[in-house]
Amino acid sequence: MEQKALQHLLQTVMQMRREAEDDSTTEDVISVSETVSVAVSVYETVRNTLEYDEEHLLRRNATRRILKRRLGDSDAKQLATKLIRELIWARYLPNHKIPNAMIQSVADVFEKYKMLFAGLTENTKEDQEQYEWLLDVLSTEIEYLVGPPCIDEALASYAYQVLRTRTKWQTKAVSEADQDLQLYIAVHRAVLKSNEATIRYRIFTLYYPKWRTANANDAVVREVAMNFRKVYSSVEQELKHASGDAIFRFVRRHTVVFRLIADVAQDNPEAFQSAIQSGDVKAIDKAITAAAKDRYGKFRSRLMRTVFRAAFFLLLTKSILAFLVEYPYEVLVLQSTYYLPLMVNILFPPFLLALIGLSVKIPEKKNTEDILAELHAFLGLGEETTFVFKQKKQKAYGVLWWIFHGLYAVVFLAMIVLIASFLRRFGFNSLSITFFVFFLSLVAYFGIRIRNTRRDLLLIENHRGFFLILGDILFLPMIRAGRWISIRAPRVNIFLFFFDFIIEAPFKALVELIENWLAFLREKREEI
């Protein structure tokens, strides 16, 4: 099964390359104004700098935004036309390449979902959650329609087969009936970096394989509509499985091997296939090593962009808070003009975030050697290997539970008291100290998250020494406080809100008006 899945991946890459090279078409295609397209693509570029999401998810995210704004249109074909034109404006789809027939295909998808949306008649919180869920699923199906991720799906199938064959489950936390599906979900999350919307759609279509090709009047659509709340609950139950994160971390340790296989396959599938069939280990190792070096370089570049972008917006946000809250408090309440706390609170959080993020290092040589060893096992060119999944239970019960949590709380409070006492020596007031601790916990949490992105490239196990363990004891409570704040505090990005709800609708309406005016002028010019 593994070799068959690998061959399917290679054949898929070859087929996609042939289709990309043969881009000639005799069908009528959709065309939009290049002038308009420049304006909208610039808007999307600026907006997307505010959203920390994977690049391959941006088109699906844009589709969802457009649908949320336009879904009230009753005519499915008109809605499909506007959606596709907006995606072409923003250059998520190529101009002069998308056939007009795609409009009808997308309209058919809208018709299929009408019955599901119609079932959400009550204006309740539950219905609102299910409406958002349907938007996720609908936007993902359209994404799969306009740009089928054939190579990604083939890669996920291969990774799933390899891990399924080699994984021994030594846990009671995951029932035997759930193991395959949870492994499949983890592969999507780790290898393809699929978001929840994509995984919802994939689980849903696993339950109903005929859904993707169904028409609005087919029996499967009526069946889903009649049992929608049950379907919704079942999908969410699988998505939020108690062991889901543990299985994801288990799969993530092997992710880099599969991604490098995909990199080499897409670079030269014929040569890679020939090397595998002939058992040319030297050629395979050379190609994988080059691909690994390329990924290391791209990771460093992406890390730099992420850190500086995050530091910039943190600096911007902190500056706004300082001049709206801290400075007036200093002047009006304390009647002082001591600027040191103000400047420290503005500059220290972005500086700390940059320091944490830019100190990330990867042991490239050792990591690449381990990648090659595991790759040989996967391709049948080296010693076979198996992986054991164990769900560790780390909860202490009874008296120990209270002792451990008590110590945890004491360390947390001691760190806050220590920081506050230190800041008092430099003239920080209570409000300044509160802001400092608040942003310190957030920066520590987000800094660790940025550092953890290197795990996508690491195969070797991390060994924690004395100083790292001491750091966990002292700073882990602070980091977890930052995580708690980020999850439970209002997570409204004021800048994204401004773009999505204040700017986007009138801007896109103006763009549509301009394009219609340009089309009118073009028609009149042709009449002369």
C-alpha positions as CSV (number, residue, x, y, z in Angstrom):
1,M,0.0,0.0,0.0
2,E,2.9,2.4,0.8
3,Q,4.6,2.0,-2.5
4,K,1.3,2.2,-4.3
5,A,0.5,5.5,-2.5
6,L,4.0,6.8,-3.4
7,Q,3.6,5.9,-7.0
8,H,0.2,7.7,-6.9
9,L,1.9,10.8,-5.6
10,L,4.6,10.8,-8.3
11,Q,2.0,10.1,-11.0
12,T,-0.2,13.0,-9.7
13,V,2.8,15.4,-9.8
14,M,3.5,14.4,-13.4
15,Q,-0.1,14.7,-14.4
16,M,-0.4,18.2,-12.9
17,R,2.8,19.3,-14.6
18,R,1.5,18.1,-18.0
19,E,-1.8,20.0,-17.4
20,A,0.1,23.2,-16.4
21,E,2.3,23.0,-19.5
22,D,-0.7,22.5,-21.8
23,D,-2.7,25.6,-20.7
24,S,-4.3,26.1,-24.1
25,T,-8.1,26.1,-24.1
26,T,-10.9,26.5,-26.6
27,E,-13.5,27.4,-24.0
28,D,-14.8,30.9,-23.3
29,V,-12.9,32.3,-20.3
30,I,-13.6,34.9,-17.7
31,S,-11.8,38.2,-18.1
32,V,-11.6,41.2,-15.7
33,S,-10.0,44.6,-16.0
34,E,-6.2,44.5,-15.2
35,T,-6.5,48.1,-13.8
36,V,-9.1,46.9,-11.3
37,S,-7.2,43.8,-10.6
38,V,-4.1,45.8,-9.5
39,A,-6.1,47.8,-7.0
40,V,-7.8,44.8,-5.5
41,S,-4.7,42.7,-5.3
42,V,-2.9,45.5,-3.5
43,Y,-5.8,45.7,-1.0
44,E,-5.6,41.9,-0.4
45,T,-1.8,42.1,0.1
46,V,-2.1,44.8,2.7
47,R,-5.0,43.0,4.4
48,N,-3.3,39.6,4.5
49,T,-0.3,41.1,6.3
50,L,-2.6,41.5,9.3
51,E,-3.7,37.9,9.3
52,Y,-1.3,35.2,10.5
53,D,-2.3,32.3,8.4
54,E,-0.6,29.9,6.0
55,E,-0.2,31.2,2.5
56,H,-2.0,28.2,0.9
57,L,-5.1,29.1,3.0
58,L,-5.4,32.7,1.9
59,R,-7.7,32.0,-1.1
60,R,-10.0,29.9,0.9
61,N,-10.1,32.6,3.6
62,A,-10.9,35.2,0.9
63,T,-13.7,32.9,-0.5
64,R,-15.2,32.7,3.0
65,R,-15.1,36.4,3.5
66,I,-16.8,37.0,0.1
67,L,-19.5,34.5,0.8
68,K,-20.2,35.9,4.2
69,R,-20.7,39.3,2.6
70,R,-22.7,38.2,-0.4
71,L,-24.5,35.0,0.6
72,G,-27.8,36.9,0.9
73,D,-28.0,36.9,-3.0
74,S,-30.8,34.6,-3.9
75,D,-29.6,33.8,-7.4
76,A,-26.9,31.1,-7.2
77,K,-25.5,31.9,-10.7
78,Q,-25.2,35.6,-9.9
79,L,-23.5,34.8,-6.6
80,A,-21.1,32.4,-8.3
81,T,-20.2,35.1,-11.0
82,K,-19.5,37.7,-8.4
83,L,-17.4,35.3,-6.3
84,I,-15.2,34.2,-9.2
85,R,-14.7,37.7,-10.5
86,E,-13.7,38.9,-7.0
87,L,-11.2,36.0,-6.7
88,I,-9.7,36.9,-10.2
89,W,-9.6,40.6,-9.2
90,A,-7.5,39.7,-6.2
91,R,-5.3,37.4,-8.3
92,Y,-6.2,34.4,-6.3
93,L,-7.3,33.0,-9.7
94,P,-5.6,33.7,-13.0
95,N,-7.1,36.2,-15.4
96,H,-8.1,34.9,-18.9
97,K,-7.7,31.3,-17.7
98,I,-10.9,30.3,-15.8
99,P,-13.6,28.9,-18.2
100,N,-17.1,30.4,-18.0
101,A,-18.4,26.9,-17.3
102,M,-16.8,27.2,-13.8
103,I,-19.6,29.7,-12.9
104,Q,-22.3,27.1,-13.4
105,S,-20.2,24.5,-11.5
106,V,-19.9,26.9,-8.5
107,A,-23.6,27.8,-8.8
108,D,-24.5,24.1,-8.6
109,V,-22.5,23.9,-5.3
110,F,-24.5,26.9,-3.9
111,E,-27.8,25.2,-4.9
112,K,-26.7,22.0,-3.0
113,Y,-26.1,23.9,0.2
114,K,-29.3,26.0,0.1
115,M,-31.3,23.3,1.8
116,L,-28.8,23.1,4.6
117,F,-28.7,26.9,5.2
118,A,-32.5,26.9,5.0
119,G,-32.7,24.5,8.0
120,L,-31.1,27.1,10.3
121,T,-34.3,29.1,10.9
122,E,-33.9,30.0,14.6
123,N,-31.8,33.0,15.6
124,T,-29.9,31.1,18.4
125,K,-26.3,30.8,19.3
126,E,-26.4,27.2,18.2
127,D,-27.7,28.1,14.8
128,Q,-25.1,30.9,14.4
129,E,-22.3,28.4,15.2
130,Q,-23.8,26.0,12.6
131,Y,-24.1,28.8,10.1
132,E,-20.3,29.6,10.5
133,W,-19.6,25.8,10.3
134,L,-21.5,25.6,7.0
135,L,-19.5,28.6,5.7
136,D,-16.3,26.7,6.5
137,V,-17.5,23.6,4.6
138,L,-18.9,25.5,1.7
139,S,-15.9,27.7,1.2
140,T,-13.6,24.6,1.3
141,E,-15.7,22.8,-1.2
142,I,-15.4,25.8,-3.6
143,E,-11.7,25.9,-3.0
144,Y,-11.4,22.2,-3.9
145,L,-13.5,22.9,-7.0
146,V,-11.6,26.0,-8.4
147,G,-8.1,24.7,-7.4
148,P,-8.2,20.9,-6.7
149,P,-5.3,20.2,-4.3
150,C,-4.5,16.9,-6.0
151,I,-0.8,16.8,-5.0
152,D,-1.6,17.6,-1.4
153,E,-4.2,14.9,-1.2
154,A,-1.8,12.4,-2.7
155,L,0.8,13.4,-0.2
156,A,-1.6,13.1,2.7
157,S,-2.6,9.6,1.4
158,Y,1.0,8.5,1.3
159,A,1.9,9.9,4.7
160,Y,-1.2,8.3,6.2
161,Q,-0.4,4.8,4.7
162,V,3.2,5.0,5.9
163,L,2.3,6.0,9.5
164,R,-0.7,3.7,9.7
165,T,1.5,0.7,8.8
166,R,4.2,1.6,11.2
167,T,2.3,2.9,14.3
168,K,1.7,0.7,17.3
169,W,-1.0,2.1,19.6
170,Q,-0.2,1.6,23.2
171,T,-3.0,3.7,24.8
172,K,-6.6,3.3,25.9
173,A,-7.3,7.0,25.3
174,V,-8.0,6.3,21.6
175,S,-10.3,3.4,20.8
176,E,-9.4,1.1,17.9
177,A,-12.4,2.4,16.0
178,D,-11.1,6.0,16.2
179,Q,-7.4,5.4,15.5
180,D,-7.6,5.5,11.6
181,L,-9.7,8.7,11.5
182,Q,-7.7,10.5,14.2
183,L,-4.4,9.6,12.4
184,Y,-5.9,10.9,9.1
185,I,-6.9,14.2,10.8
186,A,-3.4,14.6,12.4
187,V,-1.8,14.0,9.0
188,H,-3.9,16.8,7.5
189,R,-3.0,19.1,10.4
190,A,0.7,18.3,10.5
191,V,1.7,17.4,6.9
192,L,-0.7,19.7,4.9
193,K,-1.1,22.3,7.6
194,S,-4.9,22.2,7.0
195,N,-7.0,24.5,9.2
196,E,-10.2,23.5,11.0
197,A,-12.4,24.5,8.1
198,T,-10.6,22.2,5.7
199,I,-10.6,19.3,8.1
200,R,-14.3,19.8,8.8
201,Y,-14.9,19.4,5.1
202,R,-12.7,16.3,4.8
203,I,-14.3,14.5,7.7
204,F,-17.8,15.4,6.3
205,T,-16.9,14.0,2.9
206,L,-15.5,10.9,4.6
207,Y,-18.9,10.4,6.1
208,Y,-20.7,11.1,2.8
209,P,-18.3,10.2,-0.1
210,K,-21.1,11.0,-2.7
211,W,-21.5,14.6,-1.4
212,R,-18.7,16.1,-3.6
213,T,-20.3,15.0,-6.8
214,A,-23.9,15.3,-5.7
215,N,-26.5,17.6,-7.2
216,A,-29.1,19.6,-5.3
217,N,-31.8,17.1,-5.9
218,D,-29.9,13.9,-5.0
219,A,-30.9,11.8,-2.1
220,V,-27.6,12.3,-0.2
221,V,-28.4,16.1,0.0
222,R,-31.8,15.4,1.6
223,E,-30.3,12.9,4.0
224,V,-27.7,15.4,5.2
225,A,-30.3,18.1,5.5
226,M,-32.6,15.9,7.6
227,N,-29.7,14.8,9.9
228,F,-27.7,18.0,9.8
229,R,-27.4,18.7,13.5
230,K,-26.3,15.1,14.1
231,V,-23.7,15.4,11.2
232,Y,-22.4,18.7,12.7
233,S,-22.1,17.1,16.2
234,S,-20.3,14.0,14.8
235,V,-17.8,16.0,12.8
236,E,-17.0,18.4,15.7
237,Q,-16.7,15.4,18.1
238,E,-14.0,13.9,15.9
239,L,-12.3,17.2,15.3
240,K,-12.1,18.0,19.1
241,H,-11.1,14.4,20.2
242,A,-9.3,14.5,23.6
243,S,-6.2,12.8,22.1
244,G,-6.2,14.9,18.9
245,D,-3.4,17.2,20.0
246,A,-1.3,14.3,21.2
247,I,-1.6,12.5,17.9
248,F,-0.9,15.7,16.0
249,R,2.4,16.1,17.9
250,F,3.2,12.4,17.3
251,V,2.7,12.9,13.5
252,R,4.5,16.3,13.4
253,R,7.8,14.6,14.4
254,H,7.8,12.9,11.0
255,T,6.3,15.7,8.9
256,V,9.6,17.0,7.5
257,V,10.3,13.6,5.8
258,F,7.0,13.7,3.9
259,R,7.4,17.3,2.9
260,L,10.9,16.7,1.5
261,I,9.6,13.8,-0.5
262,A,7.0,16.1,-1.9
263,D,9.6,18.8,-2.7
264,V,11.8,16.4,-4.6
265,A,8.9,14.8,-6.4
266,Q,7.6,18.2,-7.6
267,D,11.1,19.3,-8.6
268,N,11.8,16.2,-10.8
269,P,9.3,13.4,-10.5
270,E,10.7,11.3,-13.3
271,A,14.3,11.3,-11.8
272,F,13.0,10.6,-8.3
273,Q,10.8,7.7,-9.5
274,S,13.8,6.2,-11.5
275,A,16.1,6.5,-8.4
276,I,13.6,4.8,-6.2
277,Q,13.0,1.9,-8.7
278,S,16.7,1.4,-9.2
279,G,17.5,1.7,-5.5
280,D,20.0,4.6,-6.2
281,V,20.5,5.7,-2.6
282,K,23.2,8.2,-3.5
283,A,20.9,10.1,-5.9
284,I,18.0,10.0,-3.5
285,D,20.2,11.3,-0.6
286,K,21.6,14.1,-2.8
287,A,18.2,15.3,-3.8
288,I,16.7,15.1,-0.3
289,T,19.8,16.9,1.2
290,A,19.4,19.7,-1.3
291,A,15.7,20.0,-0.6
292,A,16.4,20.1,3.1
293,K,18.9,22.9,2.7
294,D,16.4,24.8,0.7
295,R,13.7,24.4,3.4
296,Y,16.2,25.5,6.1
297,G,16.8,28.7,4.1
298,K,13.1,29.4,3.5
299,F,12.4,28.8,7.2
300,R,15.0,31.4,8.2
301,S,13.6,33.9,5.8
302,R,10.0,33.2,6.8
303,L,11.0,33.4,10.5
304,M,12.6,36.9,10.0
305,R,9.4,38.1,8.3
306,T,7.1,36.7,10.9
307,V,9.2,38.1,13.8
308,F,9.5,41.6,12.3
309,R,5.9,41.7,11.3
310,A,4.7,40.6,14.8
311,A,7.1,43.0,16.5
312,F,5.9,45.9,14.3
313,F,2.2,45.3,15.1
314,L,3.1,44.8,18.8
315,L,4.9,48.1,18.8
316,L,2.0,49.8,17.0
317,T,-0.6,48.3,19.4
318,K,1.5,49.1,22.5
319,S,2.2,52.7,21.3
320,I,-1.6,53.3,20.9
321,L,-2.3,51.9,24.4
322,A,0.5,53.9,25.9
323,F,-0.7,57.3,24.5
324,L,-4.4,56.5,25.0
325,V,-4.2,55.1,28.6
326,E,-0.7,55.2,30.2
327,Y,0.3,58.8,29.3
328,P,-3.1,60.3,30.3
329,Y,-2.9,58.4,33.6
330,E,0.6,59.8,34.2
331,V,-0.4,63.3,33.5
332,L,-4.0,63.6,34.8
333,V,-4.0,61.2,37.7
334,L,-0.4,61.0,39.0
335,Q,0.4,64.6,37.7
336,S,3.9,63.5,36.6
337,T,5.8,63.4,33.3
338,Y,8.2,60.5,34.0
339,Y,8.8,58.9,30.6
340,L,11.0,55.9,31.4
341,P,8.1,53.5,32.2
342,L,6.3,54.7,29.1
343,M,9.2,54.1,26.8
344,V,10.1,50.7,28.4
345,N,6.5,49.5,28.0
346,I,6.5,50.6,24.3
347,L,9.9,49.2,23.3
348,F,10.5,46.2,25.5
349,P,7.8,43.8,24.3
350,P,8.7,44.0,20.6
351,F,12.4,43.8,21.5
352,L,11.8,40.6,23.6
353,L,9.7,39.0,20.9
354,A,12.4,39.7,18.3
355,L,15.1,38.3,20.7
356,I,13.1,35.1,21.3
357,G,12.2,34.6,17.7
358,L,15.6,35.4,16.1
359,S,17.6,33.2,18.5
360,V,16.0,30.0,16.9
361,K,18.6,27.6,15.6
362,I,18.4,24.3,13.8
363,P,21.0,21.5,14.1
364,E,21.0,21.1,10.3
365,K,23.7,18.4,9.8
366,K,22.4,16.0,12.5
367,N,18.8,16.7,11.6
368,T,19.4,15.9,7.9
369,E,21.2,12.7,8.8
370,D,18.2,11.5,10.8
371,I,15.9,12.5,8.0
372,L,17.8,10.4,5.5
373,A,17.8,7.4,7.9
374,E,14.0,7.5,8.3
375,L,13.5,8.1,4.6
376,H,15.5,5.0,3.8
377,A,13.1,3.0,6.0
378,F,10.1,4.5,4.4
379,L,11.4,3.7,0.9
380,G,12.5,0.2,1.8
381,L,16.1,1.0,1.4
382,G,17.2,0.8,5.0
383,E,16.4,-0.8,8.3
384,E,12.6,-1.0,9.0
385,T,11.3,1.2,11.8
386,T,8.1,1.3,13.8
387,F,6.6,4.1,16.0
388,V,4.8,3.7,19.3
389,F,2.1,6.1,20.3
390,K,1.6,6.4,24.0
391,Q,-0.8,8.8,25.7
392,K,0.9,9.9,28.9
393,K,-1.3,10.8,31.8
394,Q,0.4,13.4,33.8
395,K,-2.3,14.4,36.2
396,A,-1.7,13.9,39.9
397,Y,-4.7,13.2,42.1
398,G,-5.5,13.7,45.7
399,V,-3.0,15.5,48.0
400,L,-0.3,15.6,45.3
401,W,-2.7,17.4,42.9
402,W,-3.1,20.2,45.4
403,I,0.6,20.4,46.3
404,F,1.7,20.6,42.6
405,H,-0.9,23.3,41.7
406,G,-0.2,25.1,44.9
407,L,3.6,25.3,44.1
408,Y,2.6,26.3,40.5
409,A,0.6,29.2,41.8
410,V,3.3,30.2,44.3
411,V,5.9,30.4,41.6
412,F,3.6,32.4,39.4
413,L,2.8,34.9,42.2
414,A,6.5,35.1,43.2
415,M,7.5,36.0,39.7
416,I,4.9,38.8,39.5
417,V,6.0,40.1,42.9
418,L,9.7,40.0,41.9
419,I,9.0,41.8,38.6
420,A,6.8,44.4,40.3
421,S,9.5,45.0,43.0
422,F,12.2,45.4,40.3
423,L,10.1,47.9,38.3
424,R,9.1,49.9,41.3
425,R,12.8,50.7,41.7
426,F,12.7,52.5,38.4
427,G,9.6,54.5,39.1
428,F,7.0,52.3,37.5
429,N,3.4,53.0,38.8
430,S,0.7,50.3,39.3
431,L,-0.8,50.8,35.8
432,S,2.6,50.6,34.1
433,I,3.5,47.4,36.0
434,T,0.1,45.9,35.1
435,F,0.7,46.6,31.4
436,F,4.3,45.3,31.6
437,V,3.3,42.0,33.1
438,F,0.3,41.6,30.8
439,F,2.4,42.1,27.6
440,L,5.3,40.1,29.0
441,S,3.1,37.0,29.4
442,L,1.6,37.5,25.9
443,V,5.1,38.0,24.3
444,A,6.5,35.0,26.2
445,Y,3.7,32.9,24.9
446,F,3.8,34.1,21.3
447,G,7.6,34.0,21.3
448,I,7.5,30.4,22.2
449,R,4.9,29.7,19.5
450,I,7.2,31.3,17.0
451,R,10.1,29.3,18.2
452,N,8.1,26.1,18.0
453,T,7.6,26.5,14.3
454,R,11.0,24.9,13.9
455,R,9.4,21.6,15.0
456,D,8.1,21.3,11.4
457,L,11.7,20.8,10.3
458,L,13.1,18.8,13.2
459,L,13.1,15.1,13.3
460,I,15.5,14.6,16.2
461,E,14.3,14.7,19.8
462,N,15.0,17.7,21.9
463,H,17.0,17.1,25.1
464,R,16.2,19.5,27.9
465,G,19.1,20.4,30.1
466,F,19.3,21.9,33.6
467,F,18.8,25.5,32.5
468,L,15.8,24.7,30.3
469,I,14.2,22.8,33.1
470,L,14.9,25.7,35.4
471,G,13.4,28.1,32.8
472,D,10.2,25.9,32.8
473,I,9.9,26.1,36.5
474,L,10.3,29.9,36.6
475,F,8.6,31.1,33.4
476,L,6.1,28.3,32.4
477,P,3.4,29.8,34.6
478,M,3.9,33.2,32.9
479,I,3.8,31.6,29.5
480,R,0.6,29.7,30.3
481,A,-0.9,32.9,31.6
482,G,-0.2,34.4,28.2
483,R,-1.9,31.5,26.5
484,W,-4.9,31.8,28.8
485,I,-5.2,35.5,28.0
486,S,-4.8,34.9,24.2
487,I,-7.6,32.3,24.3
488,R,-10.1,33.9,26.7
489,A,-9.6,37.6,26.2
490,P,-11.5,39.2,23.3
491,R,-9.6,38.2,20.2
492,V,-10.8,40.9,17.9
493,N,-8.1,42.2,15.6
494,I,-9.2,45.8,15.3
495,F,-7.2,46.3,12.1
496,L,-8.9,43.2,10.5
497,F,-12.2,44.4,11.7
498,F,-11.6,47.8,10.1
499,F,-10.7,46.2,6.8
500,D,-13.4,43.5,6.7
501,F,-16.4,45.4,7.9
502,I,-15.6,49.1,7.2
503,I,-13.5,49.1,4.0
504,E,-14.1,45.9,2.1
505,A,-17.8,46.1,1.2
506,P,-17.7,49.7,-0.1
507,F,-14.3,49.2,-1.8
508,K,-15.5,46.1,-3.7
509,A,-18.7,47.9,-4.6
510,L,-16.7,50.8,-6.0
511,V,-14.4,48.4,-7.9
512,E,-17.4,46.6,-9.4
513,L,-18.8,50.0,-10.5
514,I,-15.5,51.0,-12.1
515,E,-15.2,47.7,-14.0
516,N,-18.7,48.1,-15.3
517,W,-17.9,51.6,-16.4
518,L,-14.7,50.5,-18.2
519,A,-16.7,47.7,-19.9
520,F,-19.3,50.3,-21.0
521,L,-16.5,52.5,-22.5
522,R,-14.9,49.6,-24.2
523,E,-18.3,48.6,-25.8
524,K,-18.8,52.2,-27.0
525,R,-15.3,52.4,-28.4
526,E,-15.9,49.1,-30.4
527,E,-19.0,50.7,-31.9
528,I,-17.0,53.4,-33.6
